[in-house]
Structures are given as C-alpha cells and as structure tokens.
Amino acid sequence: MSQQTAPPELEAKVREIEAELDELQLDRFTNGDAHRLGLILHRYAVDRGLPITIDVTRGTQVVFHLAMDGTTESNDDWVRRKTRAVQRFGVPSLLVGLRPRLVGRRIEDEAWFDERRFAAHGGCFPVLVRDVGMVATVTVSGLAQEDDHALVVEALRELIAGS
C-alpha cells in the first residue's frame, strides 16, 4: 500500500502553526492577562465589525466570554467543542484537524472522535507559559476557521508584545 503524499500547501500550513506554538509563549498568564487578551479580541471585533464570540478559559474556569452582535448560541457550542479539542490535544484546534490530513485521513472519521464533544476546526489556541505548558485556551468563533485562527494568533502576538 503506498503512502499518500500531502499537498505542499498543507505541509506548509502545519509547519506554520507548529512555529506559532513555539513563538507564542508567555512568561506568565493571570486572570488580568486573560481579560486583556479578551479585550484585545473585543477591540478587533468592534473595529472590524466582526460577528464573533470570544472566550478565554483558564483550566476549567471561563475568565472572559463575550458574544458580539450577529452571533448565536451555535457559536457558544463551537467555542466549547474547539476548547475541548485543545484541552485534549494541547495544540491549536486547526492543527488537530490538519495533522491527520497529512496522511490522507480526517480525524472526524475516527470512531473515537465525537463531533458532539470536539471540533477540529480553527479558532482555539492553547495559552502557553514558558517552562510550564498550557495554562489556558483562547477561542474565537464566527468567521471561517482559518480567519478565527489568524485572529487569535494576532491577539496573542499583541498581548506578548505589550507584556
């Protein structure tokens, strides 16, 4: 049986997200930092007219949650499922969905993967503290999955730059 070769764009995207994991690490992350991160995303939503739901969760505690006009309870469900995927796998939710595609598979087709509990779609990123690991998640729902992911990455970069 021959191994399927992943498209170069997919391999490049996976490498890009893996590099973001290395880049986007903080020295600390408090509830105050969680609020700042949520407010950065809120500012983006207001300035750009984005209909998104924003969530920052430390452990199992929701520290920041905001639903902009144009969102529904469906966005809250996406937030919960993306967050569970990141808490389970420790990597961005977009990466959870992309890595299996490198070998021609879909995680959603695995018998153990419950789409009612997990979402392998972009928009949730682990908040990583250097020499500690994942301490929180930051999630956006409401845009196309790669746009959700990019918005979270942009906000993490701004939070880190302002630290």
GUFI-290834 format. One line per 8 residues: number of its first residue (from 1); for each residue x, y, z of N, C-alpha, C. Coordinates in nm, 2 decimals, always signed. Layout:
BEGIN
NUM = X,Y,Z,X,Y,Z,X,Y,Z  ... $
END
This chain:
BEGIN
1 = +0.08,-0.12,+0.00,+0.00,+0.00,+0.00,+0.09,+0.12,+0.00  +0.07,+0.22,-0.09,+0.15,+0.33,-0.10,+0.10,+0.44,-0.01  +0.19,+0.52,+0.05,+0.16,+0.63,+0.14,+0.12,+0.75,+0.05  +0.01,+0.81,+0.09,-0.04,+0.93,+0.02,+0.05,+1.05,+0.06  +0.09,+1.13,-0.04,+0.17,+1.25,-0.02,+0.08,+1.37,+0.00  +0.10,+1.44,+0.11,+0.02,+1.56,+0.14,+0.06,+1.67,+0.04  -0.04,+1.76,+0.01,-0.01,+1.87,-0.08,+0.09,+1.96,-0.01  +0.18,+2.03,-0.08,+0.28,+2.11,-0.02,+0.22,+2.23,+0.06 $
9 = +0.10,+2.28,+0.02,+0.04,+2.39,+0.09,-0.01,+2.34,+0.23  -0.06,+2.22,+0.24,-0.10,+2.16,+0.37,+0.02,+2.14,+0.46  +0.13,+2.09,+0.41,+0.25,+2.07,+0.49,+0.30,+2.21,+0.54  +0.30,+2.31,+0.45,+0.34,+2.44,+0.49,+0.25,+2.50,+0.60  +0.12,+2.48,+0.59,+0.03,+2.53,+0.69,+0.06,+2.47,+0.83  +0.08,+2.34,+0.83,+0.10,+2.26,+0.95,+0.23,+2.32,+1.01  +0.34,+2.33,+0.93,+0.47,+2.39,+0.98,+0.45,+2.53,+1.04  +0.37,+2.61,+0.97,+0.34,+2.75,+1.02,+0.27,+2.75,+1.16 $
17 = +0.17,+2.66,+1.17,+0.10,+2.66,+1.30,+0.20,+2.60,+1.41  +0.28,+2.50,+1.38,+0.37,+2.45,+1.47,+0.47,+2.56,+1.51  +0.51,+2.64,+1.42,+0.61,+2.75,+1.45,+0.54,+2.85,+1.54  +0.41,+2.88,+1.52,+0.33,+2.97,+1.61,+0.33,+2.91,+1.75  +0.32,+2.78,+1.77,+0.32,+2.73,+1.90,+0.45,+2.76,+1.97  +0.56,+2.75,+1.90,+0.70,+2.78,+1.96,+0.71,+2.93,+1.99  +0.65,+3.02,+1.90,+0.66,+3.16,+1.91,+0.57,+3.22,+2.02  +0.45,+3.17,+2.03,+0.35,+3.24,+2.12,+0.35,+3.18,+2.26 $
25 = +0.46,+3.20,+2.33,+0.47,+3.16,+2.47,+0.49,+3.28,+2.56  +0.42,+3.28,+2.67,+0.43,+3.39,+2.76,+0.52,+3.35,+2.88  +0.56,+3.46,+2.96,+0.63,+3.43,+3.08,+0.54,+3.40,+3.20  +0.41,+3.45,+3.19,+0.31,+3.43,+3.29,+0.18,+3.45,+3.22  +0.07,+3.41,+3.29,-0.07,+3.43,+3.24,-0.16,+3.43,+3.36  -0.21,+3.55,+3.40,-0.30,+3.57,+3.51,-0.44,+3.59,+3.46  -0.54,+3.60,+3.55,-0.67,+3.64,+3.51,-0.67,+3.78,+3.44  -0.59,+3.87,+3.49,-0.58,+4.00,+3.43,-0.53,+3.99,+3.29 $
33 = -0.43,+3.90,+3.26,-0.39,+3.88,+3.13,-0.50,+3.82,+3.04  -0.58,+3.74,+3.10,-0.69,+3.68,+3.02,-0.79,+3.79,+2.99  -0.82,+3.88,+3.08,-0.90,+3.99,+3.05,-0.85,+4.08,+2.94  -0.72,+4.11,+2.95,-0.65,+4.19,+2.84,-0.66,+4.12,+2.71  -0.64,+3.99,+2.70,-0.64,+3.92,+2.58,-0.79,+3.92,+2.52  -0.89,+3.90,+2.61,-1.02,+3.91,+2.56,-1.06,+4.05,+2.51  -1.01,+4.15,+2.58,-1.04,+4.29,+2.53,-0.97,+4.33,+2.40  -0.85,+4.27,+2.38,-0.78,+4.29,+2.25,-0.87,+4.23,+2.14 $
41 = -0.92,+4.11,+2.16,-1.01,+4.05,+2.06,-1.14,+4.13,+2.05  -1.19,+4.18,+2.16,-1.31,+4.26,+2.15,-1.29,+4.39,+2.07  -1.17,+4.45,+2.09,-1.14,+4.57,+2.01,-1.13,+4.54,+1.86  -1.07,+4.42,+1.83,-1.06,+4.38,+1.68,-1.21,+4.36,+1.63  -1.29,+4.30,+1.71,-1.43,+4.28,+1.66,-1.51,+4.41,+1.64  -1.49,+4.50,+1.73,-1.56,+4.63,+1.72,-1.50,+4.71,+1.60  -1.37,+4.72,+1.59,-1.30,+4.80,+1.48,-1.33,+4.74,+1.35  -1.34,+4.61,+1.34,-1.36,+4.54,+1.21,-1.50,+4.50,+1.18 $
49 = -1.59,+4.52,+1.27,-1.73,+4.48,+1.25,-1.74,+4.33,+1.24  -1.67,+4.25,+1.33,-1.67,+4.11,+1.32,-1.78,+4.05,+1.42  -1.86,+3.96,+1.36,-1.96,+3.89,+1.44,-1.90,+3.76,+1.51  -1.83,+3.78,+1.62,-1.76,+3.67,+1.68,-1.80,+3.65,+1.83  -1.78,+3.53,+1.87,-1.78,+3.50,+2.01,-1.64,+3.48,+2.06  -1.60,+3.54,+2.17,-1.47,+3.53,+2.23,-1.47,+3.46,+2.36  -1.37,+3.37,+2.38,-1.37,+3.30,+2.51,-1.22,+3.28,+2.55  -1.20,+3.31,+2.68,-1.07,+3.28,+2.74,-1.09,+3.19,+2.86 $
57 = -1.04,+3.07,+2.87,-1.07,+2.98,+2.98,-0.93,+2.94,+3.04  -0.92,+2.95,+3.17,-0.80,+2.90,+3.24,-0.84,+2.77,+3.31  -0.78,+2.66,+3.27,-0.82,+2.53,+3.33,-0.97,+2.51,+3.29  -1.06,+2.50,+3.39,-1.20,+2.48,+3.35,-1.28,+2.61,+3.38  -1.21,+2.72,+3.43,-1.28,+2.84,+3.46,-1.28,+2.94,+3.34  -1.40,+2.97,+3.30,-1.42,+3.07,+3.20,-1.39,+3.21,+3.26  -1.29,+3.27,+3.21,-1.24,+3.40,+3.27,-1.30,+3.52,+3.19  -1.32,+3.50,+3.06,-1.37,+3.60,+2.97,-1.45,+3.54,+2.87 $
65 = -1.57,+3.59,+2.85,-1.66,+3.54,+2.74,-1.75,+3.65,+2.69  -1.75,+3.67,+2.56,-1.83,+3.78,+2.50,-1.88,+3.74,+2.37  -2.01,+3.77,+2.35,-2.07,+3.74,+2.22,-2.11,+3.87,+2.15  -2.05,+3.90,+2.04,-2.08,+4.02,+1.96,-2.22,+4.00,+1.89  -2.28,+4.12,+1.85,-2.40,+4.11,+1.77,-2.37,+4.03,+1.65  -2.47,+3.95,+1.61,-2.45,+3.86,+1.49,-2.42,+3.72,+1.52  -2.39,+3.69,+1.65,-2.36,+3.56,+1.69,-2.48,+3.49,+1.75  -2.47,+3.36,+1.77,-2.59,+3.28,+1.82,-2.53,+3.18,+1.92 $
73 = -2.62,+3.11,+1.98,-2.58,+3.00,+2.08,-2.50,+2.90,+2.01  -2.51,+2.89,+1.88,-2.43,+2.79,+1.80,-2.28,+2.83,+1.81  -2.25,+2.96,+1.82,-2.11,+3.00,+1.83,-2.06,+2.95,+1.97  -2.14,+2.96,+2.07,-2.10,+2.91,+2.21,-2.07,+2.76,+2.20  -2.15,+2.69,+2.12,-2.12,+2.54,+2.11,-1.99,+2.52,+2.04  -1.96,+2.59,+1.93,-1.84,+2.58,+1.86,-1.72,+2.61,+1.96  -1.74,+2.72,+2.04,-1.63,+2.75,+2.14,-1.61,+2.64,+2.23  -1.71,+2.58,+2.29,-1.69,+2.47,+2.38,-1.62,+2.35,+2.31 $
81 = -1.66,+2.32,+2.19,-1.61,+2.20,+2.13,-1.46,+2.22,+2.08  -1.43,+2.34,+2.03,-1.29,+2.38,+2.00,-1.20,+2.38,+2.12  -1.26,+2.43,+2.23,-1.18,+2.44,+2.36,-1.15,+2.30,+2.41  -1.25,+2.21,+2.40,-1.23,+2.07,+2.45,-1.12,+2.00,+2.36  -1.12,+2.03,+2.23,-1.02,+1.97,+2.14,-0.88,+2.02,+2.18  -0.86,+2.14,+2.21,-0.73,+2.20,+2.25,-0.69,+2.14,+2.39  -0.79,+2.14,+2.48,-0.76,+2.08,+2.61,-0.72,+1.94,+2.60  -0.78,+1.86,+2.51,-0.74,+1.72,+2.49,-0.61,+1.70,+2.43 $
89 = -0.58,+1.78,+2.32,-0.46,+1.75,+2.24,-0.35,+1.85,+2.27  -0.37,+1.96,+2.33,-0.27,+2.05,+2.37,-0.21,+2.13,+2.25  -0.28,+2.13,+2.14,-0.23,+2.21,+2.02,-0.35,+2.29,+1.97  -0.33,+2.39,+1.88,-0.44,+2.46,+1.82,-0.54,+2.37,+1.76  -0.67,+2.41,+1.77,-0.78,+2.33,+1.71,-0.76,+2.31,+1.56  -0.71,+2.41,+1.49,-0.69,+2.40,+1.35,-0.58,+2.29,+1.32  -0.48,+2.28,+1.40,-0.38,+2.17,+1.39,-0.44,+2.03,+1.41  -0.53,+2.02,+1.51,-0.60,+1.90,+1.54,-0.66,+1.84,+1.41 $
97 = -0.72,+1.93,+1.33,-0.79,+1.89,+1.21,-0.70,+1.87,+1.09  -0.59,+1.95,+1.09,-0.50,+1.94,+0.97,-0.40,+1.82,+0.98  -0.34,+1.79,+1.09,-0.24,+1.69,+1.10,-0.28,+1.55,+1.04  -0.40,+1.50,+1.07,-0.44,+1.37,+1.01,-0.44,+1.38,+0.85  -0.47,+1.50,+0.80,-0.48,+1.52,+0.66,-0.34,+1.50,+0.59  -0.24,+1.52,+0.67,-0.10,+1.49,+0.61,-0.09,+1.35,+0.56  -0.16,+1.26,+0.62,-0.15,+1.12,+0.58,-0.29,+1.07,+0.51  -0.36,+1.17,+0.46,-0.48,+1.14,+0.38,-0.60,+1.10,+0.47 $
105 = -0.61,+1.14,+0.59,-0.72,+1.10,+0.68,-0.79,+1.22,+0.73  -0.90,+1.20,+0.80,-0.98,+1.30,+0.87,-1.00,+1.26,+1.01  -0.97,+1.34,+1.11,-0.99,+1.30,+1.25,-1.14,+1.27,+1.27  -1.22,+1.34,+1.20,-1.37,+1.32,+1.22,-1.41,+1.18,+1.18  -1.33,+1.11,+1.10,-1.37,+0.98,+1.06,-1.32,+0.87,+1.16  -1.24,+0.91,+1.26,-1.20,+0.81,+1.36,-1.32,+0.78,+1.45  -1.34,+0.65,+1.48,-1.45,+0.61,+1.56,-1.46,+0.67,+1.70  -1.34,+0.70,+1.76,-1.34,+0.76,+1.90,-1.37,+0.91,+1.90 $
113 = -1.36,+0.98,+1.78,-1.37,+1.12,+1.78,-1.52,+1.16,+1.77  -1.57,+1.22,+1.88,-1.71,+1.26,+1.89,-1.73,+1.40,+1.86  -1.79,+1.43,+1.74,-1.80,+1.57,+1.70,-1.90,+1.65,+1.78  -1.98,+1.58,+1.87,-2.07,+1.65,+1.96,-1.99,+1.71,+2.08  -1.86,+1.65,+2.10,-1.78,+1.70,+2.21,-1.66,+1.78,+2.16  -1.61,+1.75,+2.05,-1.48,+1.81,+2.00,-1.51,+1.87,+1.86  -1.43,+1.98,+1.83,-1.44,+2.04,+1.70,-1.29,+2.06,+1.65  -1.25,+1.99,+1.55,-1.12,+2.01,+1.49,-1.12,+2.11,+1.38 $
121 = -1.16,+2.23,+1.42,-1.17,+2.35,+1.33,-1.10,+2.46,+1.40  -1.04,+2.55,+1.31,-0.96,+2.66,+1.36,-1.04,+2.76,+1.45  -0.96,+2.82,+1.54,-1.02,+2.92,+1.63,-0.99,+2.91,+1.77  -0.93,+2.80,+1.82,-0.89,+2.79,+1.96,-0.74,+2.76,+1.96  -0.67,+2.83,+2.05,-0.52,+2.82,+2.06,-0.49,+2.80,+2.21  -0.39,+2.71,+2.24,-0.35,+2.70,+2.38,-0.27,+2.82,+2.42  -0.30,+2.87,+2.55,-0.22,+2.97,+2.60,-0.10,+2.90,+2.68  +0.02,+2.92,+2.63,+0.14,+2.85,+2.68,+0.22,+2.95,+2.76 $
129 = +0.26,+2.90,+2.88,+0.36,+2.97,+2.96,+0.49,+2.90,+2.95  +0.59,+2.97,+2.92,+0.73,+2.91,+2.91,+0.77,+2.83,+3.03  +0.82,+2.72,+3.01,+0.86,+2.62,+3.12,+0.75,+2.57,+3.20  +0.63,+2.60,+3.16,+0.51,+2.55,+3.24,+0.42,+2.46,+3.15  +0.39,+2.52,+3.03,+0.30,+2.45,+2.94,+0.17,+2.52,+2.92  +0.06,+2.45,+2.88,-0.07,+2.51,+2.86,-0.13,+2.54,+2.99  -0.18,+2.66,+3.00,-0.25,+2.71,+3.13,-0.39,+2.76,+3.10  -0.42,+2.78,+2.97,-0.55,+2.83,+2.93,-0.57,+2.81,+2.78 $
137 = -0.69,+2.85,+2.74,-0.72,+2.85,+2.59,-0.78,+2.98,+2.56  -0.77,+3.02,+2.44,-0.83,+3.14,+2.38,-0.90,+3.10,+2.25  -1.03,+3.13,+2.24,-1.11,+3.08,+2.13,-1.19,+3.19,+2.07  -1.20,+3.19,+1.94,-1.29,+3.27,+1.86,-1.38,+3.19,+1.77  -1.51,+3.22,+1.76,-1.60,+3.15,+1.67,-1.68,+3.26,+1.60  -1.70,+3.24,+1.47,-1.79,+3.33,+1.40,-1.74,+3.35,+1.25  -1.61,+3.33,+1.23,-1.56,+3.35,+1.10,-1.52,+3.22,+1.03  -1.47,+3.22,+0.91,-1.41,+3.10,+0.86,-1.30,+3.05,+0.95 $
145 = -1.28,+2.92,+0.96,-1.19,+2.86,+1.06,-1.05,+2.92,+1.05  -1.00,+2.94,+0.94,-0.86,+2.99,+0.93,-0.86,+3.14,+0.97  -0.97,+3.21,+0.95,-0.98,+3.35,+1.00,-0.99,+3.36,+1.15  -1.07,+3.26,+1.21,-1.08,+3.26,+1.35,-0.94,+3.23,+1.41  -0.87,+3.14,+1.35,-0.73,+3.11,+1.40,-0.64,+3.23,+1.39  -0.64,+3.29,+1.27,-0.55,+3.41,+1.25,-0.58,+3.52,+1.35  -0.71,+3.54,+1.38,-0.74,+3.65,+1.47,-0.69,+3.62,+1.61  -0.70,+3.50,+1.66,-0.64,+3.46,+1.79,-0.49,+3.47,+1.79 $
153 = -0.42,+3.43,+1.68,-0.28,+3.45,+1.67,-0.24,+3.59,+1.68  -0.31,+3.68,+1.61,-0.28,+3.82,+1.61,-0.30,+3.88,+1.75  -0.40,+3.84,+1.82,-0.42,+3.89,+1.95,-0.32,+3.84,+2.05  -0.27,+3.72,+2.04,-0.17,+3.66,+2.13,-0.04,+3.74,+2.10  -0.01,+3.77,+1.97,+0.11,+3.85,+1.94,+0.10,+3.98,+2.00  -0.01,+4.05,+2.00,-0.02,+4.18,+2.06,-0.01,+4.17,+2.21  -0.07,+4.07,+2.27,-0.06,+4.06,+2.42,+0.09,+4.04,+2.46  +0.16,+3.95,+2.39,+0.30,+3.93,+2.41,+0.38,+4.05,+2.40 $
161 = +0.36,+4.13,+2.29,+0.43,+4.25,+2.26,+0.41,+4.35,+2.37  +0.30,+4.35,+2.43,+0.27,+4.45,+2.53,+0.31,+4.41,+2.67  +0.36,+4.29,+2.68,+0.39,+4.24,+2.82,+0.52,+4.30,+2.87 $
END
